[in-house]
Amino acid sequence: MSKTALITGASGGIGYELALLFAQDRYDCILVARSQDKLKDLASRLESEFRVKTLVLAKDLSKPASIDEIYEEVTAATMTVDVLVNNAGFPVYGRFVETDLQAELEMLQVNVVALTALTKLFVRGMLERHYGRVLNLASTAAFVPGPLMAVYYASKAYVLSFSEALGNELKDTGITVTTLAPGATRTGFQERGKMEDARLVKGTLPDPASVALAGYRGLMAGKSIVIPGLGNRLLPVVVRLSPRRIVTRVSRRLLEQAPR
């Protein structure tokens, strides 16, 4: 009997690459993102290359109603979610007193509220079946404060804390919760956040395929946290050993725009 993975933010970047990995392992895929055209193209590829079933749900997770709509449409399709991947998310860049409040509230709806609500809805079914996996996308931002991206960094700290706590609650139930915490990655993230000139995203960045593969392997191994890249894996250790004000200052410098 085939298993099914639900992947949010599946139209590009890490989510797209994760969908390919699941389909390659013969998972049917429920694909969620805002762009119906991109999702349909991905669904066609998965169906033709890997012979899996797909369900396309073009939903904007910044709209609260989308959560119940997703759950209802998955239920109506009689599809059982064995793996939930909360990948969708976006940043808002700039000084907090100058950034747009509505944009930040929508970001929190996607990065925090939608992730939490979808997990609540689908983990209950996993508990009944005594099997399931959850992959939540955090970031190395989860480990430090982020001046110039204060709300985004805080949202990723929530994802990490929530996921670790939930994983503990679900111990010995047959359900695992994995947090994927990559550093800056070569996706459309920088453009959407209007932060292309920040020092953090300058230079050679990892490609989304390699980050997705690390997350996929960690998920299947039941790891609680996956941090791709040696330098990134050292970050939590350095943060714990360093004065908080220094950590915040360094974080601010990385997020500032590099001189042209």
Secondary structure, DSSP 8 states (H G I E B T S, - for coil): ---EEEEESTTSHHHHHHHHHHHHTT-EEEEEES-HHHHHHHHHHHHHHH---EEEEE--TTSTHHHHHHHHHHHHTT---SEEEE-------S-TTTS-HHHHHHHHIIIIIIHHHHHHHHHHHHHHHT-EEEEEE--GGGGS--TTSHHHHHHHHHHHHHHHHHHHHTTTTTEEEEEE---S-SSTHHHHTT-TTBGGG-S----HHHHHHHHHHHHHTT-SEE--SHHHHHHHHHHHHS-HHHHHHHHHHHHSB---
